[in-house]
Structure formats: structure tokens, C-alpha cells
Amino acid sequence: MQSEKRPFGSIISKMIVTKEGKRLGFVKDVTFETKSGELINLVVKDSTMYTRNLNLERSASNELLIPYSSIIAIGDFVIVSEEDLI
């Protein structure tokens, strides 16, 4: 079975939540490796206090980054595994 491909813009502004339902913020942007096209991080906007306390990596402009490898599913929300964030 072939996986469904989604255009980049379809995940921008989606709410990011953990699989336990904790809100983390919204997708502002995506970072990727230009040579391979590999997705690296989601850039978070409107992060919650809970998110700011997770000790996540930050971009050069001090924006919170969520590793793309922590994503479990993308639908109405972007669902991430909190265990993969710590």
C-alpha cells in the first residue's frame, strides 16, 4: 500500500498535540535537509507553557523545534509522542 503524500502547506497552522492530548502549539514551519529533502523539525508557534517547559531544541531565532521523528500521525492535528521529545 502506498502512503498518502501531503503538500507542505497542508500541515502549516495545524495544532500539535501529544498522544495523551496535551496541546503543544501550532505548526509554523518545517525544517528540512536541502540535499536529501529529509524533514528534520517542526517549528512551533503559539507554544503553550507546557511546551516551553519540555526543554526542546531551539532554532537560531529562539523558536521551539519538535523533531519530525516524534510525529505519530498527521490528520486534523499533528500528533507527537511525548516520550520522543524528552
Contacts in CASP RR format, 6 or more apart in sequence:
PFRMAT RR
TARGET T0000
AUTHOR 0000-0000-0000
METHOD contacts of the structure
MODEL  1
MQSEKRPFGSIISKMIVTKEGKRLGFVKDVTFETKSGELINLVVKDSTMY
TRNLNLERSASNELLIPYSSIIAIGDFVIVSEEDLI
6 74 0 8 1.000
8 30 0 8 1.000
11 27 0 8 1.000
11 30 0 8 1.000
11 42 0 8 1.000
11 74 0 8 1.000
11 78 0 8 1.000
12 27 0 8 1.000
12 28 0 8 1.000
12 29 0 8 1.000
12 30 0 8 1.000
13 26 0 8 1.000
13 27 0 8 1.000
14 26 0 8 1.000
14 27 0 8 1.000
14 74 0 8 1.000
14 75 0 8 1.000
14 76 0 8 1.000
14 77 0 8 1.000
14 78 0 8 1.000
15 23 0 8 1.000
15 25 0 8 1.000
15 26 0 8 1.000
15 77 0 8 1.000
15 78 0 8 1.000
16 23 0 8 1.000
16 24 0 8 1.000
16 25 0 8 1.000
16 26 0 8 1.000
16 27 0 8 1.000
16 42 0 8 1.000
16 44 0 8 1.000
16 66 0 8 1.000
16 77 0 8 1.000
16 78 0 8 1.000
16 80 0 8 1.000
17 23 0 8 1.000
17 24 0 8 1.000
17 77 0 8 1.000
17 78 0 8 1.000
17 79 0 8 1.000
17 80 0 8 1.000
18 24 0 8 1.000
18 79 0 8 1.000
18 80 0 8 1.000
18 81 0 8 1.000
18 82 0 8 1.000
19 72 0 8 1.000
19 79 0 8 1.000
19 80 0 8 1.000
19 81 0 8 1.000
19 82 0 8 1.000
20 82 0 8 1.000
22 48 0 8 1.000
22 50 0 8 1.000
22 82 0 8 1.000
23 48 0 8 1.000
23 50 0 8 1.000
24 44 0 8 1.000
24 47 0 8 1.000
24 48 0 8 1.000
24 50 0 8 1.000
24 51 0 8 1.000
24 66 0 8 1.000
24 80 0 8 1.000
25 44 0 8 1.000
25 45 0 8 1.000
25 46 0 8 1.000
25 47 0 8 1.000
25 48 0 8 1.000
25 51 0 8 1.000
26 44 0 8 1.000
26 45 0 8 1.000
26 46 0 8 1.000
27 42 0 8 1.000
27 43 0 8 1.000
27 44 0 8 1.000
27 45 0 8 1.000
27 78 0 8 1.000
28 42 0 8 1.000
28 43 0 8 1.000
28 44 0 8 1.000
28 45 0 8 1.000
28 63 0 8 1.000
29 42 0 8 1.000
29 43 0 8 1.000
30 39 0 8 1.000
30 41 0 8 1.000
30 42 0 8 1.000
30 43 0 8 1.000
30 68 0 8 1.000
31 39 0 8 1.000
31 40 0 8 1.000
31 41 0 8 1.000
31 43 0 8 1.000
31 59 0 8 1.000
31 65 0 8 1.000
32 38 0 8 1.000
32 39 0 8 1.000
32 40 0 8 1.000
33 40 0 8 1.000
39 68 0 8 1.000
40 67 0 8 1.000
40 68 0 8 1.000
41 57 0 8 1.000
41 59 0 8 1.000
41 65 0 8 1.000
41 66 0 8 1.000
41 67 0 8 1.000
41 68 0 8 1.000
42 65 0 8 1.000
42 66 0 8 1.000
42 68 0 8 1.000
42 71 0 8 1.000
42 78 0 8 1.000
43 59 0 8 1.000
43 63 0 8 1.000
43 64 0 8 1.000
43 65 0 8 1.000
44 51 0 8 1.000
44 56 0 8 1.000
44 63 0 8 1.000
44 64 0 8 1.000
44 65 0 8 1.000
44 66 0 8 1.000
45 63 0 8 1.000
47 64 0 8 1.000
51 64 0 8 1.000
52 64 0 8 1.000
54 85 0 8 1.000
54 86 0 8 1.000
55 86 0 8 1.000
56 64 0 8 1.000
56 65 0 8 1.000
56 66 0 8 1.000
56 85 0 8 1.000
57 64 0 8 1.000
57 65 0 8 1.000
57 67 0 8 1.000
58 64 0 8 1.000
58 65 0 8 1.000
59 65 0 8 1.000
66 80 0 8 1.000
66 85 0 8 1.000
67 84 0 8 1.000
67 85 0 8 1.000
69 84 0 8 1.000
70 80 0 8 1.000
70 81 0 8 1.000
70 84 0 8 1.000
70 85 0 8 1.000
71 78 0 8 1.000
71 79 0 8 1.000
71 80 0 8 1.000
72 79 0 8 1.000
72 80 0 8 1.000
72 81 0 8 1.000
73 79 0 8 1.000
END
